[in-house]
């Protein structure tokens, strides 16, 4: 019996360590000392190593995984055109990911787990314009649906009510998408994954028909991508949010 318990415990530990969260839990940071300390270390590293500052129009948002062992992994960016437009900022972000060391895993019930996160790198503000206490998040104007969140909820309901009724799916999931720099919805996905390929195809097809653009997010006066996590409660009657 003791051996069975040990085996189950080890299996539980293995599952916990393999888990990758889609975002950090609220009030947790991906870096020791928090975001302000992260940008302080970025500034000191870039200045100490005499990296050339990028053009003031360049900005990049690396998407990364911090593993349960505090290792950082870069998530490949498929937007090669954006990389080309911001090549200097992109290269600096890769240097930062390789050379900073204070990455911090997420924690769930006392266990360290991997998690996905991202940050904004605007080289000018972490180099020549740097001020103590700098945090890029303070300069973001968030993406907005032109008619407001309630209007988007209603539009979402009107477009998806039939799909929910047809598939009679129950339970909570999250729809994740990005608002691109032009205000369009890009890179949508559902998590946890729904094990029904036909439903996923119908869901994504319907989402693609919601053409009205959002007002994109800005960092100061530069348009940026912004991730939107949209919680949905599936039921035969469908209750959103």
N, C-alpha and C positions, 0 to 999 in steps of 0.2 A: 504494500500500500504506500509506503514511504517513497519507493522508487517511482511509482505512478505519479505521486504528488510532485516530485522533483521534475519529472518529465513534463508535466503540464505547466509547471512554473517556468521552465526553460523555454517551452513553446510560447508562453505568454510574453516573456521577455523578448524573444526573437521577433514576434509580431510587432511589439511596441517599437523596437529599434528599426524595423523595416518600414514603418508607417511614415508617410510624408504628408504633412498638413498643407492645405492649399493656401493658408496664410497664418501668420503668427496670432496666437490668442491675444485678446485685448490687453493692453498695458504691458506686453512683453516686447522686447527689442531684439533685433538680430545682432547687436553689437554690445560688448561690455561697456557699461557707462552710458548707454543710450545713443540716440541719433546725433546729439550735439557733440559727444565725444568722438563718434565716428568721423564727422566732418572735420573735427580738429586734427585727428590723426591723418586724414586724407590730405589736408593742407600741409601739415608738417612733412609728410612723405614726399609730396610733389615738389615743394620748395627746396627741401634738403637735397633732393636728387636732381634739381635744376631742370625739370621738365619744361618744355616750351609751352606757353599758354596758347590755347586754341583761339580761333576766331570767335568774337563775341556772339555770333549767331549759332554756334554749335552747342548742342545739349544732347545727352544720352541717358537712357533709363535701362540699366542692366537688370535682367530678371534672373534670380539666382536661387539655389537651394543651399541652405545651411544644414548639414547632416547632424545626426545625433552625436557625432564625434567632433563637432565644431569645425568640420572641413567645409570649404565653399566650392560649389560647382556652378559654372555658368550655364544657363539654359540657352541653347542655340537660338539666335534671332533669325527668323526667316525673311525679315524685311531688309533685304540687301540694299534697296534704294535709300532707305533711311540711314543705314550704316555708312553708305558712300557719302551722303550729305554731311554726316557728322563723324567722319573717320578719325579725326584727332581726339574728340571726346570719347569715342568708342575705344580707341587704343589706350587712352589713359584709364578708362574703367577696367580694362583687362589687367593693366599693371597694378592697379589698386587691389583687385581680387586676388592676384598672385602673391602680393607682398604684405598686405595687412594680416594680422594674426589674431585679433581679438573677437572673432566671430562667435556668436552665442546661440546654441540650439534653443528651440522652443521647449517648453516643459508642460507635460500633461499629467496631473496627479503624481507629481514627483519624479516622473520619468522624462529623460531627455529624448526628444524626437526631432526628426528632420522637418523642415518647413520651408515653404517658398516665400520669397519676399522680393522687393525691388527698391531701388533708390534713384534719385535724380542726381546726375552729375553735370553741373554747369561749371566748366573749368574756371571761368573768369571769377566766379564768386568763391571758389575754394583756393584761389591763388591771389591775384593782385587786389581783388575786392574783399578778401576774407576779413571778417570781423569776429571776435570771440563770441561764442554763443550761437553762431550761425546754424540754422536748420533749414534746409531747402523747402520743407513742408510748409513753412510759414509764408512762403511767397507764391503758393499755388492758388489759383482761382479754379474751383472745381467745375467739371462738366455739368451742364444742366439741360434738361429737356425744355424746349422753348415754352411750353404751356404748363410746366410744373410736374412734380412727381406724381400727383394724383391723376393728372391727365394721362401720363404714361401708364400708370396702373390700369386705368380704364381701357386704354388702347390695347394693352397686353391681354386683359380679360376678354375683350371682344374678339381678338384674333385667335386666342387659344382655348376658349371655352369648349368648342366642338371637339378639339383633339383630346382634351381631358375626359370628356364624356365618352368618346369613342373607345379609348383605351382603358377607362375605368381604373386609372392608377391612383394609389393612395400613398401618402407619406410626404415627407419634406425633402426637397432637394434644393440646390442652388444653381441658378443660371449665372454663369460668369461671361462677361464680354468686355471688350475695350471700346471706348469712344476714340476713334482715330482723330488725327489732326484736322481732318476735314469735317468732323462731326458725325461720320457714319459709324455704325456698329461693325466691329471686326472681331475675328478670333473668338466666336462664341463657343461655349462648351457647358455641359451639365455635370455636376458632381454632387454626391457620389454618382457613379455611372449608372444609367438605367439599362438593364440587360434586355433591350428590345430595339433592334436595329431599325425596324420599320418606324417605330415611334420617333427615334432620334432623327431619322430622315425627314419625317413630317414636321417635327418640331423646328428643325433648322430651316426647312423650306418656308415655313410660315414666318419665322423670325426675319428671314431675308426680304419678305414683302413689307416689313415695317420700315418704309423708306424715309420717313421724315427725319432729317438730320438733327442731332443735338447741337448745343453750343459747346464746342470743345473746351477742354481744360487748358489753362495757360500757366506757365511759370514766368512770372513777370509779364513780358509782352511776347513770349515765345510759346506757340501752341505745342502741347505735349499729349501723349497718350494717357488715358486714365482708365484703370480697371474698375468695373462696376460689378458688384456681387449682388444678385437679385434673388432673395429667398422666395421660394414658391412652395405652397402646400397643395400637393395633388390630392384631389378627391373627386367623387362623381358629381359633387355640387360645385367644386372649385372655389377655394378661398385663397386669394393672393396675399402676399406679405404676412 
